[in-house]
Amino acid sequence: MTDSNISNIKDKITEFGMRVQRCYGCFVAYRMKDMYLGEDVTFYCEHCKDDSMFHFDQFSAYLDPEKINATDSGHHH
């Protein structure tokens, strides 16, 4: 894997981390990069997480960057 490929993968993960998701505990919106993944594939903030959850830095290492869709500025969900 070349340096440019690694850089491209990191850029995609960083862009994905900037997406907004509501916490399933308090329903406040946070950026994905600040959230924790629960066992049931739900996302929680720092305040609502528990010890069984994984921070974005941990679970993003397992994402396939080729399957991350580009963001659509007109999409509001």
N, CA, C and O atoms as CSV, one atom per row, in Angstrom:
chain,resi,resn,atom,element,x,y,z
A,1,MET,N,N,0.856,-1.165,0.000
A,1,MET,CA,C,0.000,0.000,0.000
A,1,MET,C,C,0.908,1.236,0.000
A,1,MET,O,O,1.847,1.321,0.792
A,2,THR,N,N,0.630,2.172,-0.873
A,2,THR,CA,C,1.459,3.369,-0.983
A,2,THR,C,C,1.051,4.419,0.041
A,2,THR,O,O,-0.016,4.343,0.650
A,3,ASP,N,N,1.932,5.402,0.211
A,3,ASP,CA,C,1.636,6.492,1.149
A,3,ASP,C,C,0.390,7.262,0.740
A,3,ASP,O,O,-0.376,7.708,1.594
A,4,SER,N,N,0.181,7.422,-0.575
A,4,SER,CA,C,-1.007,8.157,-1.033
A,4,SER,C,C,-2.283,7.372,-0.745
A,4,SER,O,O,-3.313,7.965,-0.424
A,5,ASN,N,N,-2.226,6.046,-0.855
A,5,ASN,CA,C,-3.392,5.214,-0.524
A,5,ASN,C,C,-3.713,5.302,0.963
A,5,ASN,O,O,-4.878,5.416,1.346
A,6,ILE,N,N,-2.684,5.250,1.796
A,6,ILE,CA,C,-2.878,5.349,3.241
A,6,ILE,C,C,-3.457,6.713,3.596
A,6,ILE,O,O,-4.356,6.816,4.431
A,7,SER,N,N,-2.939,7.755,2.960
A,7,SER,CA,C,-3.446,9.109,3.196
A,7,SER,C,C,-4.907,9.222,2.782
A,7,SER,O,O,-5.704,9.847,3.482
A,8,ASN,N,N,-5.267,8.621,1.645
A,8,ASN,CA,C,-6.643,8.644,1.153
A,8,ASN,C,C,-7.580,7.920,2.125
A,8,ASN,O,O,-8.689,8.388,2.382
A,9,ILE,N,N,-7.140,6.795,2.659
A,9,ILE,CA,C,-7.942,6.049,3.627
A,9,ILE,C,C,-8.153,6.885,4.890
A,9,ILE,O,O,-9.268,6.961,5.405
A,10,LYS,N,N,-7.092,7.506,5.386
A,10,LYS,CA,C,-7.200,8.349,6.584
A,10,LYS,C,C,-8.133,9.526,6.337
A,10,LYS,O,O,-8.897,9.909,7.222
A,11,ASP,N,N,-8.074,10.104,5.132
A,11,ASP,CA,C,-8.963,11.220,4.788
A,11,ASP,C,C,-10.422,10.784,4.804
A,11,ASP,O,O,-11.284,11.518,5.288
A,12,LYS,N,N,-10.706,9.590,4.276
A,12,LYS,CA,C,-12.084,9.085,4.264
A,12,LYS,C,C,-12.599,8.838,5.681
A,12,LYS,O,O,-13.747,9.156,5.992
A,13,ILE,N,N,-11.754,8.275,6.531
A,13,ILE,CA,C,-12.147,8.016,7.917
A,13,ILE,C,C,-12.377,9.335,8.652
A,13,ILE,O,O,-13.325,9.462,9.426
A,14,THR,N,N,-11.505,10.316,8.407
A,14,THR,CA,C,-11.659,11.633,9.033
A,14,THR,C,C,-12.958,12.290,8.588
A,14,THR,O,O,-13.681,12.857,9.406
A,15,GLU,N,N,-13.255,12.216,7.294
A,15,GLU,CA,C,-14.502,12.790,6.771
A,15,GLU,C,C,-15.713,12.085,7.382
A,15,GLU,O,O,-16.694,12.734,7.745
A,16,PHE,N,N,-15.645,10.762,7.493
A,16,PHE,CA,C,-16.733,10.002,8.102
A,16,PHE,C,C,-16.934,10.432,9.560
A,16,PHE,O,O,-18.068,10.516,10.030
A,17,GLY,N,N,-15.853,10.699,10.263
A,17,GLY,CA,C,-15.921,11.129,11.657
A,17,GLY,C,C,-16.584,12.478,11.846
A,17,GLY,O,O,-17.023,12.803,12.949
A,18,MET,N,N,-16.664,13.266,10.785
A,18,MET,CA,C,-17.288,14.586,10.874
A,18,MET,C,C,-18.802,14.524,10.693
A,18,MET,O,O,-19.485,15.530,10.883
A,19,ARG,N,N,-19.329,13.373,10.332
A,19,ARG,CA,C,-20.780,13.230,10.211
A,19,ARG,C,C,-21.438,13.384,11.576
A,19,ARG,O,O,-20.810,13.155,12.609
A,20,VAL,N,N,-22.690,13.768,11.566
A,20,VAL,CA,C,-23.421,14.005,12.816
A,20,VAL,C,C,-24.375,12.844,13.079
A,20,VAL,O,O,-25.034,12.340,12.170
A,21,GLN,N,N,-24.431,12.438,14.329
A,21,GLN,CA,C,-25.304,11.341,14.762
A,21,GLN,C,C,-25.867,11.702,16.127
A,21,GLN,O,O,-25.165,12.285,16.953
A,22,ARG,N,N,-27.116,11.364,16.367
A,22,ARG,CA,C,-27.709,11.601,17.690
A,22,ARG,C,C,-27.332,10.469,18.637
A,22,ARG,O,O,-27.273,9.301,18.252
A,23,CYS,N,N,-27.083,10.844,19.872
A,23,CYS,CA,C,-26.825,9.874,20.933
A,23,CYS,C,C,-28.141,9.172,21.254
A,23,CYS,O,O,-29.180,9.824,21.365
A,24,TYR,N,N,-28.106,7.853,21.402
A,24,TYR,CA,C,-29.315,7.101,21.717
A,24,TYR,C,C,-29.689,7.198,23.189
A,24,TYR,O,O,-30.749,6.719,23.593
A,25,GLY,N,N,-28.826,7.814,23.994
A,25,GLY,CA,C,-29.138,7.990,25.408
A,25,GLY,C,C,-29.808,9.317,25.699
A,25,GLY,O,O,-30.830,9.367,26.383
A,26,CYS,N,N,-29.228,10.407,25.173
A,26,CYS,CA,C,-29.742,11.746,25.488
A,26,CYS,C,C,-30.298,12.478,24.262
A,26,CYS,O,O,-30.872,13.558,24.397
A,27,PHE,N,N,-30.134,11.902,23.079
A,27,PHE,CA,C,-30.655,12.434,21.813
A,27,PHE,C,C,-30.024,13.757,21.384
A,27,PHE,O,O,-30.570,14.455,20.530
A,28,VAL,N,N,-28.882,14.103,21.967
A,28,VAL,CA,C,-28.127,15.281,21.538
A,28,VAL,C,C,-27.257,14.864,20.356
A,28,VAL,O,O,-26.715,13.759,20.346
A,29,ALA,N,N,-27.119,15.736,19.363
A,29,ALA,CA,C,-26.317,15.428,18.176
A,29,ALA,C,C,-24.836,15.684,18.444
A,29,ALA,O,O,-24.458,16.714,19.002
A,30,TYR,N,N,-24.013,14.730,18.034
A,30,TYR,CA,C,-22.557,14.817,18.158
A,30,TYR,C,C,-21.929,14.386,16.842
A,30,TYR,O,O,-22.569,13.724,16.025
A,31,ARG,N,N,-20.691,14.761,16.646
A,31,ARG,CA,C,-19.939,14.247,15.504
A,31,ARG,C,C,-19.557,12.800,15.812
A,31,ARG,O,O,-19.292,12.447,16.961
A,32,MET,N,N,-19.534,11.976,14.777
A,32,MET,CA,C,-19.211,10.558,14.952
A,32,MET,C,C,-17.870,10.367,15.657
A,32,MET,O,O,-17.709,9.437,16.448
A,33,LYS,N,N,-16.911,11.245,15.372
A,33,LYS,CA,C,-15.571,11.107,15.946
A,33,LYS,C,C,-15.566,11.221,17.464
A,33,LYS,O,O,-14.589,10.840,18.109
A,34,ASP,N,N,-16.638,11.735,18.039
A,34,ASP,CA,C,-16.737,11.908,19.487
A,34,ASP,C,C,-17.657,10.887,20.140
A,34,ASP,O,O,-17.990,11.021,21.317
A,35,MET,N,N,-18.072,9.873,19.394
A,35,MET,CA,C,-19.083,8.949,19.903
A,35,MET,C,C,-18.526,7.556,20.164
A,35,MET,O,O,-17.404,7.223,19.784
A,36,TYR,N,N,-19.357,6.758,20.828
A,36,TYR,CA,C,-19.020,5.384,21.185
A,36,TYR,C,C,-20.044,4.446,20.564
A,36,TYR,O,O,-21.240,4.739,20.547
A,37,LEU,N,N,-19.571,3.326,20.060
A,37,LEU,CA,C,-20.424,2.322,19.426
A,37,LEU,C,C,-20.847,1.287,20.452
A,37,LEU,O,O,-20.015,0.694,21.137
A,38,GLY,N,N,-22.167,1.077,20.549
A,38,GLY,CA,C,-22.706,0.075,21.459
A,38,GLY,C,C,-22.836,-1.277,20.775
A,38,GLY,O,O,-22.690,-1.376,19.557
A,39,GLU,N,N,-23.110,-2.320,21.556
A,39,GLU,CA,C,-23.236,-3.680,21.032
A,39,GLU,C,C,-24.344,-3.815,20.001
A,39,GLU,O,O,-24.243,-4.629,19.082
A,40,ASP,N,N,-25.393,-3.031,20.145
A,40,ASP,CA,C,-26.536,-3.132,19.242
A,40,ASP,C,C,-26.430,-2.143,18.078
A,40,ASP,O,O,-27.443,-1.762,17.492
A,41,VAL,N,N,-25.217,-1.732,17.748
A,41,VAL,CA,C,-24.911,-0.819,16.642
A,41,VAL,C,C,-25.652,0.511,16.797
A,41,VAL,O,O,-26.193,1.057,15.835
A,42,THR,N,N,-25.661,1.005,18.007
A,42,THR,CA,C,-26.172,2.337,18.295
A,42,THR,C,C,-25.016,3.164,18.832
A,42,THR,O,O,-24.025,2.623,19.322
A,43,PHE,N,N,-25.152,4.472,18.737
A,43,PHE,CA,C,-24.064,5.365,19.113
A,43,PHE,C,C,-24.436,6.185,20.340
A,43,PHE,O,O,-25.569,6.646,20.482
A,44,TYR,N,N,-23.457,6.354,21.224
A,44,TYR,CA,C,-23.662,7.072,22.475
A,44,TYR,C,C,-22.564,8.109,22.680
A,44,TYR,O,O,-21.441,7.947,22.205
A,45,CYS,N,N,-22.907,9.171,23.393
A,45,CYS,CA,C,-21.936,10.225,23.691
A,45,CYS,C,C,-21.080,9.829,24.896
A,45,CYS,O,O,-21.286,8.782,25.509
A,46,GLU,N,N,-20.130,10.682,25.212
A,46,GLU,CA,C,-19.237,10.480,26.360
A,46,GLU,C,C,-20.015,10.334,27.667
A,46,GLU,O,O,-19.611,9.577,28.549
A,47,HIS,N,N,-21.118,11.047,27.791
A,47,HIS,CA,C,-21.880,11.064,29.036
A,47,HIS,C,C,-22.800,9.851,29.195
A,47,HIS,O,O,-23.121,9.466,30.319
A,48,CYS,N,N,-23.222,9.252,28.094
A,48,CYS,CA,C,-24.181,8.145,28.144
A,48,CYS,C,C,-23.544,6.777,27.913
A,48,CYS,O,O,-24.215,5.759,28.088
A,49,LYS,N,N,-22.297,6.724,27.534
A,49,LYS,CA,C,-21.628,5.453,27.223
A,49,LYS,C,C,-21.440,4.605,28.474
A,49,LYS,O,O,-21.562,5.090,29.598
A,50,ASP,N,N,-21.141,3.322,28.251
A,50,ASP,CA,C,-20.728,2.461,29.358
A,50,ASP,C,C,-19.420,1.771,28.965
A,50,ASP,O,O,-18.908,1.989,27.867
A,51,ASP,N,N,-18.893,0.958,29.839
A,51,ASP,CA,C,-17.573,0.358,29.623
A,51,ASP,C,C,-17.532,-0.693,28.521
A,51,ASP,O,O,-16.446,-1.102,28.112
A,52,SER,N,N,-18.672,-1.135,28.035
A,52,SER,CA,C,-18.690,-2.154,26.983
A,52,SER,C,C,-18.612,-1.551,25.580
A,52,SER,O,O,-18.553,-2.291,24.598
A,53,MET,N,N,-18.612,-0.236,25.471
A,53,MET,CA,C,-18.673,0.438,24.166
A,53,MET,C,C,-17.286,0.825,23.671
A,53,MET,O,O,-16.338,0.943,24.448
A,54,PHE,N,N,-17.190,1.021,22.351
A,54,PHE,CA,C,-15.930,1.340,21.696
A,54,PHE,C,C,-15.958,2.763,21.167
A,54,PHE,O,O,-16.935,3.182,20.547
A,55,HIS,N,N,-14.887,3.505,21.410
A,55,HIS,CA,C,-14.773,4.870,20.891
A,55,HIS,C,C,-14.564,4.817,19.382
A,55,HIS,O,O,-14.105,3.809,18.845
A,56,PHE,N,N,-14.900,5.902,18.707
A,56,PHE,CA,C,-14.749,6.010,17.255
A,56,PHE,C,C,-13.347,5.610,16.803
A,56,PHE,O,O,-13.202,4.917,15.796
A,57,ASP,N,N,-12.322,6.029,17.523
A,57,ASP,CA,C,-10.947,5.693,17.135
A,57,ASP,C,C,-10.743,4.188,17.063
A,57,ASP,O,O,-9.966,3.708,16.237
A,58,GLN,N,N,-11.430,3.437,17.917
A,58,GLN,CA,C,-11.301,1.984,17.917
A,58,GLN,C,C,-12.115,1.343,16.800
A,58,GLN,O,O,-11.583,0.536,16.038
A,59,PHE,N,N,-13.397,1.690,16.690
A,59,PHE,CA,C,-14.218,1.005,15.687
A,59,PHE,C,C,-13.951,1.492,14.276
A,59,PHE,O,O,-14.225,0.762,13.323
A,60,SER,N,N,-13.427,2.700,14.103
A,60,SER,CA,C,-13.142,3.189,12.750
A,60,SER,C,C,-11.984,2.430,12.114
A,60,SER,O,O,-11.855,2.417,10.890
A,61,ALA,N,N,-11.143,1.801,12.927
A,61,ALA,CA,C,-10.031,1.009,12.394
A,61,ALA,C,C,-10.541,-0.208,11.622
A,61,ALA,O,O,-9.812,-0.771,10.806
A,62,TYR,N,N,-11.774,-0.612,11.872
A,62,TYR,CA,C,-12.354,-1.779,11.207
A,62,TYR,C,C,-13.262,-1.421,10.034
A,62,TYR,O,O,-13.797,-2.313,9.376
A,63,LEU,N,N,-13.442,-0.130,9.764
A,63,LEU,CA,C,-14.292,0.295,8.651
A,63,LEU,C,C,-13.600,0.045,7.322
A,63,LEU,O,O,-12.383,0.196,7.213
A,64,ASP,N,N,-14.359,-0.330,6.331
A,64,ASP,CA,C,-13.840,-0.469,4.972
A,64,ASP,C,C,-14.074,0.856,4.263
A,64,ASP,O,O,-15.216,1.177,3.933
A,65,PRO,N,N,-13.020,1.638,4.019
A,65,PRO,CA,C,-13.183,2.968,3.416
A,65,PRO,C,C,-13.853,2.934,2.042
A,65,PRO,O,O,-14.459,3.920,1.622
A,66,GLU,N,N,-13.746,1.820,1.352
A,66,GLU,CA,C,-14.371,1.704,0.033
A,66,GLU,C,C,-15.893,1.634,0.137
A,66,GLU,O,O,-16.594,1.916,-0.834
A,67,LYS,N,N,-16.402,1.262,1.302
A,67,LYS,CA,C,-17.849,1.137,1.481
A,67,LYS,C,C,-18.478,2.355,2.146
A,67,LYS,O,O,-19.691,2.399,2.351
A,68,ILE,N,N,-17.650,3.347,2.484
A,68,ILE,CA,C,-18.174,4.579,3.064
A,68,ILE,C,C,-18.660,5.460,1.928
A,68,ILE,O,O,-17.884,5.836,1.050
A,69,ASN,N,N,-19.934,5.785,1.945
A,69,ASN,CA,C,-20.504,6.634,0.900
A,69,ASN,C,C,-20.090,8.074,1.103
A,69,ASN,O,O,-19.902,8.525,2.233
A,70,ALA,N,N,-19.949,8.789,0.006
A,70,ALA,CA,C,-19.653,10.218,0.085
A,70,ALA,C,C,-20.842,10.933,0.697
A,70,ALA,O,O,-21.989,10.529,0.505
A,71,THR,N,N,-20.564,11.997,1.434
A,71,THR,CA,C,-21.657,12.755,2.032
A,71,THR,C,C,-22.381,13.553,0.969
A,71,THR,O,O,-21.777,14.018,0.003
A,72,ASP,N,N,-23.656,13.704,1.152
A,72,ASP,CA,C,-24.501,14.461,0.237
A,72,ASP,C,C,-24.960,15.710,0.971
A,72,ASP,O,O,-25.698,15.617,1.951
A,73,SER,N,N,-24.534,16.873,0.509
A,73,SER,CA,C,-24.849,18.114,1.215
A,73,SER,C,C,-26.352,18.386,1.269
A,73,SER,O,O,-26.804,19.120,2.148
A,74,GLY,N,N,-27.133,17.817,0.359
A,74,GLY,CA,C,-28.571,18.021,0.355
A,74,GLY,C,C,-29.316,17.043,1.246
A,74,GLY,O,O,-30.519,17.187,1.463
A,75,HIS,N,N,-28.607,16.049,1.762
A,75,HIS,CA,C,-29.230,15.021,2.600
A,75,HIS,C,C,-29.243,15.501,4.042
A,75,HIS,O,O,-28.196,15.865,4.578
A,76,HIS,N,N,-30.392,15.508,4.671
A,76,HIS,CA,C,-30.526,16.084,5.996
A,76,HIS,C,C,-30.668,15.073,7.130
A,76,HIS,O,O,-30.896,15.488,8.266
A,77,HIS,N,N,-30.549,13.788,6.887
A,77,HIS,CA,C,-30.677,12.788,7.962
A,77,HIS,C,C,-29.313,12.430,8.459
A,77,HIS,O,O,-29.183,11.605,9.364
